Every structure is written in structure tokens, then in C-alpha cells.
Amino acid sequence: MIKLKLGPRTILYPMPAVIIGAEVEGKPNFMTVAWCSIASHKPPAVAMAIKQERYTLKGIRETHCFSVNVPSSDMAKVVDFCGIYSGKDRDKSKLFTIKPGDNPQIPLIDECPVNLECTTIHTLDLKSHCLVIGEITQTHVKQDCMKGKKIDPRCVDPLIYATSSETYHRLGEVVAKAYEVGKVP
Ligand SMILES: Cc1cc2nc3c(=O)[nH]c(=O)nc-3n(C[C@H](O)[C@H](O)[C@H](O)COP(=O)(O)O)c2cc1C
């Protein structure tokens, strides 16, 4: 395989396109984040890289809590909007039906099939970005997307972001069952 060296770049596939919700100065605000991942199981936690100047980060610093909302692929337009315009200049509080979480200070987007309520447990300043680690305190999943005790990824239909090409995608086909296909080398 012939490879080209691109130097140090933030290339990793795939990335989720999620919408982070937080109250800023008492009003809900939402921003799109692709640099978001699960960070630990006990406690259940997420980690996300937020640029220092984001308005949403101001709210997370104020309230120490936020939501991670997983949009479906048909929400690409509003996801992009939340990733283009800042709450500093635009009111993004009326874009969605907002439901309060178990923690009433956490705004949840009703249109998103999955919502995580998070409480900030660590922040780490990494020059351009702040790494925010949040403990997941509650998980909300659209009832129709539950197949027994499991979540049906086809029903959630998450929006995927591809870096470099700057394009949104859907999940592709299932290629194998995890923890099974590799049992026999
Ligand atoms: C697809 C996509 C992914 C993004 N991912 C991030 C990210 O991971 N971290 C970040 O700080 N900004 C990210 N942004 C940019 C912010 O969403 C954008 O600056 C937004 O306007 C910030 O809103 P706010 O100032 O109201 O918080 C992304 C934008 C798009 C379109």
C-alpha cells in the first residue's frame, strides 16, 4: 500500500456529529461537535474537545453540566446550522423542542433519538481546545429504537461526520458481529 505523509493532522474516522446543549446565562444554547467520544465505563463518561471561544463552553463552565444529543441523519441541516452560527450572534434556543433533563438545568433536544445528561467532572486546557469530561448521569432513548434491551442503530440513524472532505454520512451496512468475527483467527 503506497501512503502519503500529511504531517500531524486531526484525521480519524468516523466521527459522530452530535449537538451539545448547555444553558448560557440562563438560556439554552446548542453547538455541533464532532470531536466527542466515550471516555470511561465506570463512571460512564464522555470526553469532547471544545474550542476555548465557544459560547457553549461558557455555559458548561457556568453550570458544570450539558447534554449530548445524537441527531438522526435527516437533521443534517439543523446540525450544520448549530455548527456555523454562534449563540453569541444567533438565538439557537428555539430551533428544537427542548425538554429538561432529570437535572432541569440540562436542555435536551426532543427531536434527537438519544440524549445523554452529563455533569462535568474534569476540564483540561489543551491550547486551542478544552477537553471536557462529563459523567453521564442519565440516558434517554426514543422508545421505538429499543429492541429489547439493545438500541437499534438503524432506528437511531446517527449522523456521521467525515473530516477532511467535510461531509455528513449515514451508517453503512453491517459487515460483521463484534466480539464474534475475530474469535477464530
Ligand atoms: C460538523 C461540525 C463539527 C464541529 N465540531 C466541533 C468540535 O468538535 N469542537 C468545537 O469546538 N467546534 C466544533 N464545530 C464548530 C462549532 O459547532 C461552531 O463554532 C458553533 O458555532 C459554536 O457555537 P456556540 O458558539 O454557540 O457554542 C463543529 C462544526 C461543524 C459544522
The ligand as an ORCA input file, in Angstrom:
! r2SCAN-3c Opt
* xyz 0 1
  C     -19.584     19.230     11.549
  C     -19.058     20.191     12.586
  C     -18.326     19.710     13.659
  C     -17.830     20.583     14.632
  N     -17.100     20.074     15.670
  C     -16.617     20.920     16.609
  C     -15.865     20.395     17.701
  O     -15.664     19.188     17.846
  N     -15.392     21.271     18.612
  C     -15.595     22.637     18.501
  O     -15.137     23.400     19.364
  N     -16.314     23.153     17.467
  C     -16.830     22.329     16.531
  N     -17.562     22.832     15.489
  C     -17.797     24.288     15.396
  C     -18.895     24.789     16.353
  O     -20.030     23.952     16.316
  C     -19.293     26.227     15.937
  O     -18.192     27.091     16.093
  C     -20.525     26.761     16.667
  O     -20.937     27.944     16.019
  C     -20.273     27.054     18.130
  O     -21.466     27.510     18.679
  P     -21.510     28.351     20.032
  O     -20.525     29.494     19.904
  O     -22.947     28.812     20.114
  O     -21.127     27.428     21.139
  C     -18.083     21.978     14.528
  C     -18.850     22.460     13.439
  C     -19.330     21.574     12.482
  C     -20.155     22.111     11.320
*
